[in-house]
Amino acid sequence: MPRWIRDNALSAVMLGAFVVFLVLQSIFGWHTHNEELAEYGARPIGWLAYLGSGHFAESVFENWESEFLQMGGYVLLTAYLTQRGSAESKPEGQTDRPADDERRAGPDSPWPVRLGGLPLAVYRNSLSLALLLIFLGSFVGHLLGGTAEYNQQQALSAGAPPISAWDFLGTSEFWFQSMQNWQSEFLAVGVLILLSIFLRQHASPESKPVTAAHAETGA
């Protein structure tokens, strides 16, 4: 196996699966949307047109929104909170790790660390910031896609005039879509945190070693 494949196997598999499932989502969503249009006597649309529809944008971004909120929040919370015995938690009482001290920066350290000042301050929190920025972008995508889909549904069913994204933001429909995803994401992470106290997966960095005591914290 080529070295570049070994070096990037995990991300390649995850992103490859993402592309496959996104394409499948678009195909099944396209058929579902056309079935809904047929119920109102509207003409079906092509697959490429569907990719630009509110129906597709809403379904994609409302899921991305919850995923990146959960991931960004999790990264940030694990910097300050601990869970005794969990592989997902840093050891109790630990603040910064020794390698987090910028005074230990070497020639191979990232340039913001070597530069110091504001670049370092941003870089120290760049992972959670990036995830939360993607969340905000997905939130906006969900809002805009949801507005387009809501307006189309209202026009087809009742001939109602369109509403603005700001108006859709104030609807229970928008927040229902968000909350049904947010709650499941935080449930999944909470379950992982607790199960990793007592259960093991050999060879996984997300698990404590098989022989580790339940009270041992951190992987």
Backbone as CSV, one residue per row, in Angstrom:
resi,resn,N_x,N_y,N_z,CA_x,CA_y,CA_z,C_x,C_y,C_z
1,MET,0.846,-1.197,0.000,0.000,0.000,0.000,0.883,1.250,0.000
2,PRO,0.640,2.207,-0.920,1.446,3.433,-0.950,1.377,4.180,0.377
3,ARG,2.482,4.846,0.707,2.561,5.537,1.992,1.494,6.620,2.126
4,TRP,1.201,7.349,1.019,0.237,8.446,1.128,-1.158,7.927,1.440
5,ILE,-1.441,6.696,1.017,-2.738,6.102,1.357,-2.765,5.736,2.831
6,ARG,-1.675,5.128,3.314,-1.609,4.783,4.738,-1.688,6.033,5.609
7,ASP,-1.009,7.090,5.170,-0.973,8.316,5.967,-2.327,9.016,6.041
8,ASN,-3.164,8.807,5.049,-4.439,9.530,4.974,-5.645,8.600,4.886
9,ALA,-5.471,7.361,5.304,-6.532,6.367,5.128,-7.805,6.737,5.880
10,LEU,-7.664,7.210,7.108,-8.847,7.496,7.913,-9.672,8.623,7.302
11,SER,-9.018,9.730,6.952,-9.758,10.846,6.360,-10.305,10.472,4.986
12,ALA,-9.552,9.676,4.217,-10.017,9.280,2.889,-11.277,8.430,2.977
13,VAL,-11.303,7.505,3.924,-12.483,6.652,4.085,-13.684,7.478,4.538
14,MET,-13.465,8.361,5.509,-14.574,9.169,6.019,-15.124,10.107,4.949
15,LEU,-14.240,10.786,4.227,-14.701,11.717,3.199,-15.285,10.978,2.001
16,GLY,-14.730,9.805,1.704,-15.302,8.997,0.629,-16.713,8.552,0.966
17,ALA,-16.910,8.115,2.207,-18.247,7.725,2.646,-19.198,8.918,2.599
18,PHE,-18.688,10.083,2.988,-19.503,11.301,2.938,-20.009,11.569,1.522
19,VAL,-19.118,11.486,0.541,-19.507,11.756,-0.847,-20.547,10.741,-1.322
20,VAL,-20.313,9.472,-1.021,-21.255,8.425,-1.440,-22.634,8.673,-0.838
21,PHE,-22.673,8.932,0.460,-23.964,9.115,1.124,-24.649,10.412,0.695
22,LEU,-23.848,11.451,0.406,-24.444,12.705,-0.050,-25.084,12.522,-1.424
23,VAL,-24.403,11.803,-2.303,-24.974,11.535,-3.630,-26.251,10.706,-3.501
24,LEU,-26.204,9.685,-2.656,-27.402,8.866,-2.454,-28.536,9.694,-1.849
25,GLN,-28.198,10.566,-0.913,-29.222,11.444,-0.337,-29.863,12.300,-1.422
26,SER,-29.036,12.836,-2.317,-29.571,13.697,-3.371,-30.489,12.919,-4.311
27,ILE,-30.144,11.674,-4.585,-30.968,10.864,-5.496,-32.309,10.523,-4.847
28,PHE,-32.249,10.035,-3.617,-33.496,9.682,-2.938,-34.327,10.933,-2.632
29,GLY,-33.649,12.011,-2.270,-34.363,13.260,-2.014,-35.022,13.800,-3.267
30,TRP,-34.342,13.657,-4.389,-34.893,14.096,-5.678,-36.194,13.364,-5.987
31,HIS,-36.180,12.042,-5.820,-37.398,11.264,-6.072,-38.505,11.646,-5.087
32,THR,-38.125,11.818,-3.832,-39.123,12.208,-2.826,-39.739,13.561,-3.156
33,HIS,-38.895,14.497,-3.549,-39.382,15.837,-3.864,-40.318,15.817,-5.068
34,ASN,-39.965,15.040,-6.073,-40.830,14.959,-7.253,-42.163,14.292,-6.923
35,GLU,-42.138,13.337,-6.003,-43.399,12.736,-5.562,-44.278,13.775,-4.870
36,GLU,-43.643,14.631,-4.074,-44.396,15.693,-3.400,-44.954,16.691,-4.413
37,LEU,-44.149,17.027,-5.422,-44.627,17.944,-6.458,-45.804,17.343,-7.213
38,ALA,-45.727,16.039,-7.473,-46.807,15.376,-8.208,-48.119,15.425,-7.431
39,GLU,-48.033,15.385,-6.107,-49.243,15.449,-5.291,-49.977,16.776,-5.471
40,TYR,-49.223,17.815,-5.819,-49.826,19.133,-6.033,-50.068,19.414,-7.518
41,GLY,-49.807,18.424,-8.354,-50.006,18.612,-9.785,-48.926,19.440,-10.446
42,ALA,-47.786,19.597,-9.778,-46.680,20.374,-10.338,-45.770,19.474,-11.166
43,ARG,-45.032,20.074,-12.073,-44.132,19.315,-12.931,-42.903,18.861,-12.144
44,PRO,-42.402,17.661,-12.437,-41.174,17.207,-11.772,-39.970,18.008,-12.257
45,ILE,-38.925,17.992,-11.474,-37.698,18.697,-11.847,-36.574,17.684,-12.040
46,GLY,-35.547,18.082,-12.764,-34.399,17.217,-12.982,-33.487,17.168,-11.764
47,TRP,-32.563,16.211,-11.793,-31.673,16.022,-10.645,-30.783,17.237,-10.411
48,LEU,-30.230,17.808,-11.488,-29.365,18.976,-11.323,-30.145,20.160,-10.762
49,ALA,-31.378,20.320,-11.216,-32.214,21.393,-10.670,-32.505,21.137,-9.195
50,TYR,-32.662,19.872,-8.848,-32.938,19.540,-7.447,-31.774,19.927,-6.543
51,LEU,-30.548,19.796,-7.054,-29.378,20.138,-6.239,-29.378,21.610,-5.827
52,GLY,-30.072,22.447,-6.591,-30.165,23.862,-6.243,-31.456,24.225,-5.545
53,SER,-32.218,23.220,-5.150,-33.528,23.478,-4.545,-33.424,23.690,-3.039
54,GLY,-34.440,24.327,-2.491,-34.506,24.494,-1.046,-34.662,23.175,-0.329
55,HIS,-35.351,22.225,-0.944,-35.562,20.911,-0.337,-34.229,20.234,-0.047
56,PHE,-33.320,20.258,-1.027,-32.019,19.619,-0.843,-31.151,20.415,0.124
57,ALA,-31.102,21.731,-0.051,-30.266,22.566,0.815,-30.694,22.445,2.267
58,GLU,-31.980,22.468,2.500,-32.477,22.367,3.870,-32.075,21.040,4.503
59,SER,-32.250,19.948,3.760,-31.963,18.630,4.323,-30.474,18.440,4.595
60,VAL,-29.628,19.030,3.756,-28.181,18.902,3.949,-27.706,19.778,5.102
61,PHE,-28.050,21.045,5.042,-27.481,21.986,6.002,-28.049,21.837,7.405
62,GLU,-29.271,21.360,7.552,-29.783,21.191,8.911,-29.030,20.072,9.630
63,ASN,-28.518,19.103,8.859,-27.705,18.053,9.467,-26.278,18.523,9.720
64,TRP,-25.695,19.227,8.758,-24.348,19.765,8.981,-24.340,20.699,10.183
65,GLU,-25.378,21.492,10.287,-25.494,22.447,11.388,-25.359,21.746,12.734
66,SER,-26.105,20.673,12.917,-26.079,19.983,14.209,-24.754,19.272,14.436
67,GLU,-24.188,18.706,13.368,-22.916,17.997,13.509,-21.806,18.938,13.967
68,PHE,-21.703,20.088,13.316,-20.596,20.987,13.632,-20.833,21.760,14.927
69,LEU,-22.089,21.958,15.305,-22.356,22.519,16.627,-21.880,21.545,17.698
70,GLN,-22.230,20.287,17.518,-21.823,19.269,18.484,-20.304,19.145,18.551
71,MET,-19.650,19.105,17.392,-18.200,18.925,17.381,-17.477,20.141,17.945
72,GLY,-17.912,21.336,17.526,-17.282,22.546,18.040,-17.504,22.711,19.525
73,GLY,-18.736,22.463,19.963,-19.035,22.557,21.382,-18.267,21.530,22.192
74,TYR,-18.138,20.332,21.638,-17.436,19.258,22.342,-15.950,19.581,22.508
75,VAL,-15.327,20.040,21.428,-13.906,20.406,21.509,-13.700,21.500,22.551
76,LEU,-14.585,22.481,22.554,-14.450,23.596,23.494,-14.716,23.155,24.934
77,LEU,-15.756,22.356,25.138,-16.106,21.928,26.494,-15.046,21.009,27.097
78,THR,-14.439,20.158,26.265,-13.420,19.250,26.804,-12.149,19.986,27.214
79,ALA,-12.019,21.244,26.794,-10.871,22.037,27.244,-11.041,22.480,28.693
80,TYR,-12.285,22.494,29.177,-12.547,23.048,30.507,-13.231,22.070,31.465
81,LEU,-13.947,21.088,30.932,-14.695,20.159,31.777,-14.095,18.759,31.686
82,THR,-14.266,17.988,32.745,-13.748,16.622,32.767,-14.847,15.644,33.160
83,GLN,-14.622,14.376,32.828,-15.505,13.296,33.243,-14.626,12.174,33.776
84,ARG,-14.682,11.951,35.058,-13.816,10.952,35.680,-14.040,9.577,35.052
85,GLY,-12.954,8.968,34.621,-13.005,7.623,34.072,-13.245,7.542,32.581
86,SER,-13.561,8.664,31.929,-13.895,8.618,30.507,-12.657,8.760,29.632
87,ALA,-12.622,7.980,28.557,-11.537,8.110,27.587,-11.630,9.418,26.827
88,GLU,-12.803,10.041,26.843,-13.028,11.273,26.098,-12.645,12.518,26.892
89,SER,-12.187,12.344,28.114,-11.879,13.478,28.978,-10.385,13.558,29.253
90,LYS,-9.894,14.776,29.428,-8.522,14.917,29.901,-8.498,14.580,31.390
91,PRO,-7.346,14.236,31.930,-7.267,13.910,33.359,-7.744,15.065,34.230
92,GLU,-8.334,14.716,35.347,-8.831,15.734,36.270,-7.683,16.609,36.773
93,GLY,-7.928,17.901,36.823,-6.926,18.831,37.322,-5.945,19.308,36.273
94,GLN,-5.984,18.723,35.082,-5.052,19.145,34.035,-5.566,20.408,33.356
95,THR,-4.697,21.375,33.183,-5.053,22.573,32.418,-4.381,22.441,31.055
96,ASP,-3.401,23.244,30.769,-2.657,23.076,29.525,-1.654,21.933,29.660
97,ARG,-1.448,21.225,28.568,-0.405,20.210,28.530,0.949,20.895,28.373
98,PRO,2.021,20.223,28.763,3.344,20.851,28.611,3.606,21.339,27.191
99,ALA,3.152,20.566,26.205,3.398,20.950,24.811,2.559,22.145,24.374
100,ASP,1.583,22.560,25.206,0.788,23.745,24.881,1.521,25.040,25.219
101,ASP,2.618,24.933,25.938,3.386,26.114,26.337,4.196,26.615,25.139
102,GLU,3.864,27.817,24.674,4.523,28.349,23.480,6.019,28.550,23.673
103,ARG,6.475,28.587,24.910,7.913,28.744,25.149,8.691,27.504,24.736
104,ARG,7.980,26.418,24.516,8.626,25.187,24.074,8.569,25.029,22.557
105,ALA,8.170,26.089,21.856,8.059,26.021,20.395,9.416,25.749,19.764
106,GLY,9.406,24.914,18.745,10.624,24.590,18.019,10.516,25.030,16.570
107,PRO,11.534,24.764,15.787,11.523,25.186,14.373,10.421,24.525,13.556
108,ASP,9.929,23.369,14.004,8.862,22.680,13.280,7.471,23.045,13.797
109,SER,7.401,23.883,14.814,6.098,24.299,15.333,5.386,25.168,14.297
110,PRO,4.052,25.155,14.279,3.312,25.999,13.327,3.704,27.466,13.475
111,TRP,3.645,28.195,12.357,4.135,29.579,12.362,3.411,30.487,13.353
112,PRO,2.110,30.327,13.618,1.500,31.230,14.609,2.110,31.058,16.002
113,VAL,2.541,29.840,16.306,3.151,29.590,17.615,4.492,30.304,17.701
114,ARG,5.257,30.227,16.627,6.567,30.880,16.626,6.447,32.397,16.587
115,LEU,5.356,32.892,15.972,5.175,34.339,15.866,4.677,34.944,17.173
116,GLY,3.784,34.230,17.862,3.251,34.720,19.129,2.198,35.797,18.938
117,GLY,1.809,36.440,20.027,0.844,37.534,19.965,-0.542,37.078,19.542
118,LEU,-1.208,37.915,18.745,-2.576,37.627,18.305,-2.667,36.348,17.472
119,PRO,-1.744,36.117,16.523,-1.822,34.855,15.771,-1.803,33.629,16.682
120,LEU,-0.991,33.674,17.721,-0.937,32.551,18.660,-2.244,32.432,19.435
121,ALA,-2.788,33.562,19.876,-4.039,33.532,20.640,-5.167,32.914,19.819
122,VAL,-5.213,33.257,18.532,-6.237,32.680,17.659,-5.947,31.203,17.414
123,TYR,-4.686,30.887,17.165,-4.316,29.506,16.843,-4.582,28.564,18.011
124,ARG,-4.424,29.055,19.222,-4.661,28.219,20.401,-6.111,27.736,20.472
125,ASN,-7.004,28.450,19.813,-8.425,28.085,19.818,-8.960,27.844,18.408
126,SER,-8.051,27.605,17.470,-8.444,27.572,16.063,-9.331,26.382,15.710
127,LEU,-9.161,25.262,16.388,-9.978,24.090,16.050,-11.443,24.331,16.392
128,SER,-11.706,24.775,17.617,-13.099,25.036,17.991,-13.669,26.198,17.192
129,LEU,-12.854,27.217,16.917,-13.327,28.349,16.118,-13.712,27.910,14.712
130,ALA,-12.887,27.066,14.097,-13.183,26.600,12.740,-14.477,25.789,12.712
131,LEU,-14.640,24.900,13.673,-15.847,24.078,13.713,-17.093,24.930,13.946
132,LEU,-16.981,25.915,14.820,-18.139,26.762,15.106,-18.445,27.704,13.939
133,LEU,-17.424,28.109,13.194,-17.672,28.912,11.992,-18.386,28.085,10.922
134,ILE,-17.992,26.816,10.789,-18.702,25.940,9.850,-20.144,25.747,10.310
135,PHE,-20.328,25.648,11.630,-21.694,25.564,12.166,-22.511,26.790,11.767
136,LEU,-21.933,27.974,11.923,-22.661,29.194,11.581,-22.995,29.237,10.091
137,GLY,-22.038,28.820,9.250,-22.308,28.770,7.819,-23.415,27.786,7.493
138,SER,-23.404,26.639,8.168,-24.446,25.635,7.952,-25.795,26.128,8.462
139,PHE,-25.766,26.866,9.568,-26.996,27.438,10.119,-27.640,28.378,9.099
140,VAL,-26.806,29.216,8.481,-27.316,30.141,7.458,-27.822,29.357,6.251
141,GLY,-27.074,28.317,5.846,-27.519,27.488,4.729,-28.847,26.819,5.017
142,HIS,-29.003,26.314,6.233,-30.278,25.715,6.643,-31.399,26.746,6.596
143,LEU,-31.105,27.937,7.088,-32.122,28.992,7.119,-32.566,29.375,5.709
144,LEU,-31.605,29.570,4.813,-31.949,29.982,3.450,-32.633,28.856,2.680
145,GLY,-32.087,27.644,2.813,-32.715,26.510,2.140,-34.095,26.225,2.698
146,GLY,-34.216,26.328,4.020,-35.511,26.092,4.651,-36.540,27.132,4.250
147,THR,-36.091,28.378,4.100,-37.006,29.436,3.663,-37.536,29.149,2.263
148,ALA,-36.628,28.750,1.368,-37.038,28.443,-0.006,-38.012,27.271,-0.040
149,GLU,-37.731,26.237,0.740,-38.611,25.067,0.767,-39.961,25.411,1.394
150,TYR,-39.933,26.179,2.468,-41.179,26.583,3.130,-42.050,27.405,2.180
151,ASN,-41.421,28.330,1.474,-42.182,29.167,0.539,-42.784,28.342,-0.590
152,GLN,-42.020,27.370,-1.069,-42.563,26.529,-2.140,-43.741,25.703,-1.641
153,GLN,-43.600,25.135,-0.455,-44.691,24.334,0.101,-45.941,25.177,0.332
154,GLN,-45.742,26.378,0.847,-46.887,27.252,1.093,-47.545,27.697,-0.210
155,ALA,-46.731,27.948,-1.228,-47.275,28.365,-2.521,-48.061,27.233,-3.171
156,LEU,-47.544,26.005,-3.075,-48.215,24.867,-3.694,-49.498,24.494,-2.965
157,SER,-49.470,24.567,-1.645,-50.622,24.095,-0.871,-51.703,25.148,-0.675
158,ALA,-51.283,26.408,-0.553,-52.276,27.439,-0.226,-52.153,28.694,-1.075
159,GLY,-51.194,28.714,-1.987,-50.999,29.912,-2.796,-50.555,31.107,-1.984
160,ALA,-49.897,30.832,-0.850,-49.491,31.911,0.048,-48.284,32.655,-0.508
161,PRO,-48.158,33.939,-0.201,-46.990,34.704,-0.656,-45.740,34.263,0.098
162,PRO,-44.575,34.467,-0.480,-43.334,34.053,0.190,-43.036,34.908,1.416
163,ILE,-42.278,34.326,2.326,-41.822,35.057,3.500,-40.309,35.204,3.432
164,SER,-39.765,36.087,4.231,-38.319,36.312,4.245,-37.635,35.283,5.140
165,ALA,-36.318,35.195,4.992,-35.544,34.304,5.857,-35.682,34.728,7.318
166,TRP,-35.754,36.019,7.554,-35.922,36.511,8.923,-37.242,36.023,9.513
167,ASP,-38.292,36.043,8.699,-39.590,35.553,9.165,-39.546,34.047,9.421
168,PHE,-38.863,33.318,8.528,-38.779,31.865,8.711,-37.987,31.516,9.964
169,LEU,-37.007,32.354,10.294,-36.224,32.142,11.507,-37.113,32.162,12.746
170,GLY,-38.214,32.873,12.682,-39.109,32.968,13.824,-40.197,31.913,13.855
171,THR,-40.161,30.967,12.917,-41.199,29.939,12.886,-40.813,28.743,13.751
172,SER,-41.813,28.052,14.240,-41.554,26.825,14.997,-40.989,25.742,14.091
173,GLU,-41.324,25.783,12.809,-40.828,24.787,11.856,-39.305,24.789,11.799
174,PHE,-38.718,25.980,11.711,-37.256,26.069,11.634,-36.603,25.507,12.887
175,TRP,-37.090,25.902,14.037,-36.460,25.478,15.278,-36.759,24.023,15.599
176,PHE,-37.896,23.514,15.147,-38.171,22.081,15.285,-37.138,21.272,14.512
177,GLN,-36.853,21.704,13.286,-35.850,21.013,12.478,-34.486,21.028,13.158
178,SER,-34.122,22.172,13.735,-32.820,22.280,14.393,-32.759,21.442,15.662
179,MET,-33.774,21.570,16.509,-33.731,20.893,17.802,-33.757,19.377,17.672
180,GLN,-34.468,18.859,16.664,-34.525,17.405,16.527,-33.159,16.834,16.173
181,ASN,-32.309,17.646,15.559,-30.948,17.213,15.255,-29.987,17.522,16.399
182,TRP,-30.123,18.688,16.996,-29.209,19.057,18.072,-29.290,18.068,19.230
183,GLN,-30.507,17.709,19.629,-30.641,16.829,20.788,-30.001,15.467,20.528
184,SER,-30.126,14.958,19.308,-29.561,13.639,19.020,-28.038,13.675,19.004
185,GLU,-27.464,14.784,18.531,-26.008,14.891,18.489,-25.414,14.921,19.893
186,PHE,-26.004,15.708,20.767,-25.463,15.799,22.120,-25.738,14.525,22.916
187,LEU,-26.840,13.849,22.605,-27.092,12.550,23.229,-26.001,11.560,22.846
188,ALA,-25.661,11.505,21.556,-24.658,10.552,21.087,-23.309,10.785,21.756
189,VAL,-22.905,12.053,21.870,-21.620,12.355,22.502,-21.666,12.033,23.992
190,GLY,-22.763,12.378,24.637,-22.890,12.074,26.057,-22.829,10.581,26.332
191,VAL,-23.468,9.795,25.473,-23.432,8.337,25.625,-22.011,7.813,25.418
192,LEU,-21.304,8.345,24.409,-19.920,7.926,24.170,-19.041,8.242,25.377
193,ILE,-19.202,9.427,25.944,-18.410,9.823,27.113,-18.611,8.831,28.258
194,LEU,-19.859,8.468,28.510,-20.156,7.586,29.641,-19.795,6.132,29.350
195,LEU,-20.084,5.658,28.140,-19.770,4.264,27.822,-18.270,4.005,27.821
196,SER,-17.482,5.036,27.454,-16.033,4.834,27.413,-15.424,4.662,28.801
197,ILE,-16.206,4.926,29.841,-15.723,4.668,31.202,-15.623,3.167,31.444
198,PHE,-16.612,2.425,30.946,-16.738,1.009,31.290,-16.444,0.048,30.138
199,LEU,-16.556,0.519,28.905,-16.385,-0.358,27.748,-15.111,-0.008,26.991
200,ARG,-14.614,-0.954,26.195,-13.346,-0.779,25.494,-13.479,-1.172,24.023
201,GLN,-12.630,-0.567,23.207,-12.433,-1.006,21.824,-10.934,-1.065,21.596
202,HIS,-10.412,-2.271,21.520,-8.961,-2.404,21.414,-8.452,-1.695,20.162
203,ALA,-7.315,-1.077,20.285,-6.592,-0.398,19.201,-7.196,0.947,18.804
204,SER,-8.293,1.357,19.433,-8.905,2.640,19.068,-8.434,3.749,20.003
205,PRO,-8.024,4.897,19.459,-7.631,6.015,20.320,-8.819,6.646,21.045
206,GLU,-10.026,6.267,20.654,-11.219,6.771,21.327,-11.562,5.949,22.565
207,SER,-10.792,4.898,22.815,-11.041,4.026,23.956,-9.816,3.965,24.851
208,LYS,-10.055,3.741,26.131,-8.944,3.458,27.033,-8.384,2.074,26.706
209,PRO,-7.142,1.803,27.083,-6.611,0.451,26.894,-7.507,-0.590,27.563
210,VAL,-7.527,-1.771,27.006,-8.404,-2.829,27.515,-8.146,-3.110,28.990
211,THR,-6.888,-2.995,29.411,-6.544,-3.318,30.798,-6.717,-2.143,31.759
212,ALA,-7.089,-0.974,31.252,-7.191,0.216,32.103,-8.340,0.089,33.093
213,ALA,-8.121,0.627,34.279,-9.177,0.633,35.295,-10.292,1.585,34.886
214,HIS,-11.497,1.303,35.356,-12.627,2.166,35.029,-12.404,3.595,35.522
215,ALA,-11.708,3.745,36.637,-11.510,5.075,37.211,-10.436,5.879,36.488
216,GLU,-9.666,5.224,35.625,-8.604,5.928,34.907,-9.225,6.867,33.876
217,THR,-8.768,8.102,33.867,-9.348,9.113,32.982,-8.415,9.407,31.825
218,GLY,-8.992,9.501,30.621,-8.210,9.799,29.427,-7.777,8.540,28.721
219,ALA,-7.673,8.637,27.380,-7.262,7.478,26.589,-5.754,7.328,26.572
